[in-house]
Each structure stands twice: as C-alpha cells, then as structure tokens.
Amino acid sequence: MRLSRAIPLAGITAAAITVACAELTGPPSPLPLNSKIAIVDTVFASSILRAVEGFANPLPTPAAGAPRIPDSLLGKTLVLSCDSLWYRVSIDTSGPANGVRFVLYLVTAPGSMACAATPIGRLDLFDASTSGTTALRAVGSDLAANPQTYVDYTVSHAATDSPGITSASGWFTDGQQRLSFIETGGRAPGSYTAAMTAQLDDSAADVHESLRLSAQLGVDTYGAQVSFTVLNGTTNVALDGGYSWSNGLRYWNEVVKVNQTDYAKIGGDFVAYDSQPTLTPLARRTPFTDAERSFLLDLVGAPSRVSSDLGRLLSAGNHLVPGTP
C-alpha cells in the first residue's frame, strides 16, 4: 500500500505568509528617484553649461606665485577666431576690470562647435588667490542686457594640499533648477590613479547626490571603485562596487541598496561595449520590470556622467591652478 505524508495546512499557510511578507517588506520602490537623477543630467545638458564644459582655455599655466590672470589681459574680452579656432583679444573692453572675459559659443556636439560660431554667453575668470592658497573664480552668464548667471565656482589649491589635488565649490543652473556643489579631486603628477569626491544638492527639488570615485588609468584599460548615493526625502539609493573596461570589453561588480537593504546585483564579465550588465534582484524573487531596469541602468551610468560633466565644467579654472597635473 502506498503511503503519503500529510503536511499540516497551518505549515503551508505559515510558509505562504513568510514568502508574502518577504515580498512586501522589501525596500521601497526607488523609481521616483529616476526623475531626480534626470534633473542633474538636464542641468548639465543646458546650452550655457555645455559651452563652459567645451571651453578650451587658451591662457598658459602661470608660474608659481604669479597672477592667475596676466595684467595685460585684465579688462579684455577674447573672442574665437574661426581661422585659427583659437581665442584672440578683441576691441571689446567690457571685460571685468579685475579679470578677463571669454565669449562662449554654442556647442554643436560634445567638444566641438561650428564656424561661424554662435555666441551665447560669456565666461569671466578672476584671480581669487589669497595668502597660502592659489585660486581662480569662474562665472558664466548669458548675453542678455541683464545677464543671468548660470555658473559660479571657485577652484583652489592650498600650499598644504597634496600635489595634483584641487578643491572646488560653487553652483550651476539651467535657469530652472540650481545645483550647489563641493568637489575635491585630481591625481599626483606621474600617477595613474585619480580620485574624486563630490556632493551635489538641489534643495528646491530635494535631490542630493554624493560620489566617491577612485580610478586606475592604463593603456586601453580603465578601472574604478565607486560609491554613489541619491537621497530624496526618506528614500536613499546607494550604488557601491567596481566597474572597468579593457580592450573593448566591460566588467561590473556592484550592488544597489535602497534604504540600506540589498536591492540589485549589477554584474557582468567580458561584456561587449555596446551591451548592458546583468541586473539580478536581491530583495525578491520576481524579475525587474522594464521601468526598474531602466532606472538601474541610469543609476549605473550616473557616476561616470557626473564625474565627466563636473570635470569638464571645472576645467576652465583647473587649467590655471597649479595643483592640477
């Protein structure tokens, strides 16, 4: 005779309740933060900021102890020459008496502009050095009769700072949203390791991003350890781990947490450059929805976008501060 073992209904019910509770008590949905990450991307994409990011500073790096802005350029306005694709002094004398002005032009693609170039703004540079600190202030605005400021920051290197390290603080806007920031970063001369920390805050939109990144640079290789967090209200999303690329292949080993609870594993080895990492749920058994996948992919790419955009934005000032390698 065939025997069967009875399983108490109470045991099944308890197990079902346990599974259901595990599904229901996971971390809150991080999807609302996707619009907050988009705010930062949108501000960086504004035309004036793109023009500042694409600005190629023609001034030579001054010697230690020398003024950041040569006296011969104080009050001058420099414009782009399409013949040489370089800046030259113009007859315009409306530049700041204690600084130098550069006309900003519409950037048609990252790092390039068409000639004849279209003027859209101005970038004023000021020597902000004090005793023991070399510093430069950069202020970007539009060309309106009553110009609106879109960028205002100061980058500095103190005598006590490590070689190759600069600090910056200020704010930037697209005319709608305004982000304040502080940043420290750089690399020692001759080193192939770069590091940065940054904090960006849009108080009006209640979005706050922090980034710590350490990168190892090589020939056809790049590897980074990253810690990136986005805070909105009571929801905190954190991305931690490492990613790299080598000879056209990419690698990920990262974890996403929502309010300190594991949410997703970001993985992938020998991934083609035009392919995406694998996204594995950690707080539940069900696969991610398309919206959740889209959010996670945006989050994974955010540290690179923030570090590159902020780096380009600060390049006009960094160029004239001796802490930059």
Buried (B, 14 or more C-beta within 10 A) or exposed (E): EEEEEEEEEEEEEEEEEEEEEEEEEBBBBBEEBBEBBEBBBEBBEBBBBBBBBBBEBEBEEBEEEEEBBBEEBBBBBBBBEEEEEEBEEBEEEEBBEEBBBBBBBBBEEEEEBEEEBBBBBBBBBBBBBEEEBBBBBBBBBBEEEEEEBBBBBBBBBBEEBEBBBBBBBBBBBBEEBBBBBBBBBBBBEEBEEBBBBBBBBBEEBEBBBBBBBBBBEEEEEBBBBBBBBBBBEEBBBBBBBBBBBBEEBBBBBBBBBBBEEBBBBBBBEEBEEEEBBEBEBBBBEEEBEEEBBEBBBBBBBBBBBBBEBBBBBBBBBBBBBBBBB
